[in-house]
Structure formats: C-alpha cells, structure tokens
Amino acid sequence: MTVTSRGTLASHSTQGRAVFPEGFVWGAATAAYQIEGAVRDDGRGPSVWDTFSRTPGKVASGHTGDVACDHYHRYAEDVRLMADLGLGAYRFSVSWPRVQPDGAGPVNTRGLDFYDRLVDELVAAGITPYVTLYHWDLPQALEDRGGWTSRDTAHRLAEYAEVVHARLGDRVRHWTTLNEPWVQAFLGYGNGVHAPGRTDARSALLASHHFVLAHGLATQALRSAGAREIMLVVNSSLVVTPEGMLDPDAPVSEADAEAVTRANAMLHRQILDPVLLGEYPAEMLEILERHGGTGHIHDGDLKEAHQPTDVIGVNYYNPCVVRSKRGEPADAAWPGSEDIAFPGVEAPKTAMGWPIVPETLSRLLLQLSHDYPGTALMVTENGAAFEDVVTAGASGDRVHDAERTAYIDAHLRAVHAAIEGGADVRGYLVWSLLDNFEWAEGYDRRFGIVHVDFATQRRLVKDSGIYYREVIRENGPA
C-alpha cells in the first residue's frame, strides 16, 4: 500500500483562530462493514448487510462490502496513516458476526484476534481507541430469528458486549453500545432503504424500543465488567421550520410548532428520553397507541434502559426541516408523521443532496444541553460527500477537495460556538477517515479525508486531511 501525504495547506478562514479547550479530543471514525472487507475470512459469519447488498436493486451499482477498503489486512498501514494525521482518537466498530457468527453462543476467537491486533497497534501509536459494539451489521442468524423486532436480540447484545470487553477491556476505556439506533430501526425496518430491508411501521417501532433496552442491558454488562466510559451515539439534526432554519427568532405558527415538537420526539426523544430520563415522551406514546399499542414495553424495561450514560455521541450532517401540512400522509421512515411535510430548503448541498447549514449544529448542541442538562456530548460523526478528483502535479497526486475542507472548517467553528455558549462538548471525530462503502450508496459517495482507489487500495490524503492535521496540531481551525 502506498500512503501519500504531501504539502501544506494555507489557512481557509479569515474569521480568526478558534481555540478549543485543553484536552479536547480530535479523531476520526469508521465502521466495520464499511471498511474491513474480508467478509469470509477467519470464520466471520454473514451479516444483514451481506444479505442486503447482494439483493438486486438494494445498493447502488450492485456494490457490496466484500472488499471495501481491505482494512482487515491493511490495518497496520492505516494506523500509521492515522498517526501521520495526528489523530488522538479513532472510533471504529467491532463486527458482531466476526466475533459471534451466529449472534450468540460460541465465540470466534480468530475474529477477536483481529481487534486485539488493531487495538495494540493503536495504543502503540498513541491513538486512543473508541470502540462501537454495534454499527448496523447484525448477524444474519439473529435477523432470521426476528432481528431487532425480537426482545431476545437486546439480550444477545449484552452478552456480546461482555465477550468483547473481556478481550479488549484492559486497553479500551471508551465504549459505545449502539450507533444511530433510529436509522437502523426506521430505515432498516420502516422504509427498507437499509438492511434488513423490511417495510413495516410496527416493526420499526418495536426495533426502536428494543434498541433502548439493548443499550441499557449492554451498559449494565459493561459496567459490571469495569468499563470506564459508556456512550450512546445518535443521529441528530436540529428540527426546525424553513423560516426557523436561518432565523431562530422567526415566528412559528401553532401548527408548525406542533410539527416541530412531534418530529423532535420521533427523531431524538424516543431514543434519548428512555435512556437519560427513564420515560417515553407523550407524543411517542400516542404514536405507539396508533400502531399496535405499548404491549411490547414490559414492566421494568424503562428502568433497564435508564442506566448512567457518560457521553451522548452526536452524529450530525444537516438540519431536519419540517412544517405542518394537513392531509400529508406519514413518511414510511417516520411512523406518526401524518400532517407533517419535509420540504426541501434553499442551501448549498453535498453530493448526498444534504443541505449545508453549519449554524444549526451549534443550536443542536445547545438544545441537547438544555434538554438533558449535565450530559456530556461528543461530535462522533461529521463530514460530507463531494465529487473528488485526483489530479497529478509535479509534487505528486493530490485531491483538492476545497468544498469538504470548507464544510469541516465551518462545522468546527459551529462546535466551538456551542462550547462558548455553554455546551459540554468533549471532542470531534470527522467522518470519515477513509472513502468507504457508503451503505445503500455503495462506493458512489466519498466522505473520506483520505482518498481510496478501490481498484488498487492506494490511500491518498486529501487537502481536507492536510487541513485537519493542522487543526489538530493547533487545537482548532485558523
């Protein structure tokens, strides 16, 4: 593998330096299925994403994660690349089917051996490992037994957490139970655009509850084993009207205010309220009653879910814009969203079509701090896909991704503004270290600060990566 990192990037801002607090964590994030490849190596079992990506029409261009970035075989070189970028932290996920091919029972020690080697490599390089136990790659064997619509899967996650901690817990201090349970529940079981591809509102709501139960059970298992810091990572967006997106003081009609409140309950509070407050918001209980009732919430479930959680990880990409629209049918990914429209907004967009509004990240972090006082936050994913081009020059190949650099710079300043406003934000992890398998978009969308040539597996640090290295060195953007 060739790792190329050339040149020095000039300042991209005239706004003045934003210096972050001492000890602020700078890093990058990835996920197992998106980068590892080696889907049949060393006893790994199939995941729902193996099945989904092989189903015609589900993933762009018929792509799969079979090889991805071949990180399974190239992890040592990738850690050297992280060290060259100056990363202080690396958030990665463990592949559940690599550790327990059946999702329960016998442990595949060869799978755990890989993560053992990876953690050793990170520690030797002075990079703090942040381990995510579950980033969507459910063992297919568990999906065949009901997946996240089954309560049993929550208990299996807790057992899996014990297994992984027993091997890595002597060196890993930062543990995430789940990544973005809303996405898995409502895009995987609601509208079916993600694995496992089910399309049923009731199934999505069952999955959502079982995720918060799983977080609580896994947290208890990790605490009992001596885990120091436990995190839940959620996908987050500031929920606003089109007018409120750019002007927080814009007047809001009663109907629009109700739409914002209900959408916020569906997106954030149905996950965070049980975990942090031990209860469901009234808006979600009403939605559940209209979709089969609350019989799946057993006595004691909310007590199990409501476990001390040290940090909430915030994955942020864009705002969620809503408004009231009488007669609008519910979106398949948003059961209970009748009479709510999700209009487009006038703003620059990424290659994913997502609006770029960094100011809403500041407001989101402050809102979460207000809604859940005393809760520490970390930006665990933030980044953007753009159309990257490798250009040859006298000093070597380069990727001049000015749009991504500007995106990261603006969002870092938004995080800094939130900290100045009183939000307890502990760190920032860019998404993503590498171009990778971008779920249903396959390899057609690139988020990395490092370019990957998927034919040769050559890594090439983009201008955004050079910029980020300087941010880390100076503890903030210039």
C-alpha positions, 0 to 999 in steps of 0.5 A: 500500500502506498500512503501519500501525504504531501504539502501544506495547506494555507489557512481557509478562514479569515474569521480568526483562530478558534481555540478549543479547550485543553484536552479536547479530543480530535479523531476520526471514525469508521465502521466495520462493514464499511471498511474491513472487507474480508467478509469470509475470512477467519470464520466471520459469519454473514451479516444483514448487510451481506444479505442486503447488498447482494439483493438486486436493486438494494445498493447502488451499482450492485456494490457490496462490502466484500472488499471495501477498503481491505482494512482487515489486512491493511490495518497496520498501514492505516494506523500509521496513516492515522498517526501521520494525521495526528489523530488522538482518537479513532472510533471504529466498530467491532463486527458482531458476526466476526466475533459471534457468527451466529449472534450468540453462543460460541465465540470466534476467537480468530475474529477477536484476534483481529481487534486485539491486533488493531487495538495494540497497534493503536495504543502503540501509536498513541491513538486512543481507541473508541470502540462501537459494539454495534454499527448496523451489521447484525448477524444474519442468524439473529435477523432470521430469528426476528432481528431487532423486532425480537426482545431476545436480540437486546439480550444477545447484545449484552452478552456480546458486549461482555465477550468483547470487553473481556478481550479488549477491556484492559486497553479500551476505556471508551465504549459505545453500545449502539450507533444511530439506533433510529436509522437502523430501526426506521430505515432498516425496518420502516422504509427498507432503504437499509438492511434488513430491508423490511417495510413495516411501521410496527416493526420499526417501532418495536426495533426502536424500543428494543434498541433502548433496552439493548443499550441499557442491558449492554451498559449494565454488562459493561459496567459490571465488567469495569468499563470506564466510559459508556456512550450512546451515539445518535443521529441528530439534526436540529428540527426546525421550520424553513423560516426557523432554519436561518432565523431562530427568532422567526415566528412559528405558527401553532401548527408548525410548532406542533410539527416541530415538537412531534418530529423532535420526539420521533427523531431524538426523544424516543431514543434519548428520553428512555435512556437519560430520563427513564420515560417515553415522551407523550407524543411517542406514546400516542404514536405507539397507541396508533400502531399496535399499542405499548404491549411490547414495553414490559414492566421494568424495561424503562428502568433497564434502559435508564442506566448512567450514560457518560457521553451522548455521541452526536452524529450530525450532517444537516438540519431536519426541516419540517412544517405542518401540512394537513392531509400529508400522509406519514413518511414510511421512515417516520411512523406518526408523521401524518400532517407533517411535510419535509420540504426541501430548503434553499442551501448549498448541498453535498453530493448526498443532496444534504443541505449545508447549514453549519449554524444549526449544529451549534443550536443542536448542541445547545438544545441537547444541553438544555434538554438533558442538562449535565450530559456530556456530548461528543461530535462522533460523526461529521463530514460530507460527500463531494465529487473528488478528483485526483489530479497529478502535479509535479509534487505528486497526486493530490485531491483538492477537495476545497468544498469538504475542507470548507464544510469541516472548517465551518462545522468546527467553528459551529462546535466551538460556538456551542462550547462558548455558549455553554455546551459540554462538548468533549471532542470531534471525530470527522467522518470519515477517515477513509472513502468507504462503502457508503451503505445503500450508496455503495462506493458512489459517495466519498466522505473520506479525508483520505482518498481510496482507489478501490481498484488498487487500495492506494490511500491518498490524503486529501487537502481536507486531511492536510487541513485537519492535521493542522487543526489538530496540531493547533487545537482548532481551525485558523 
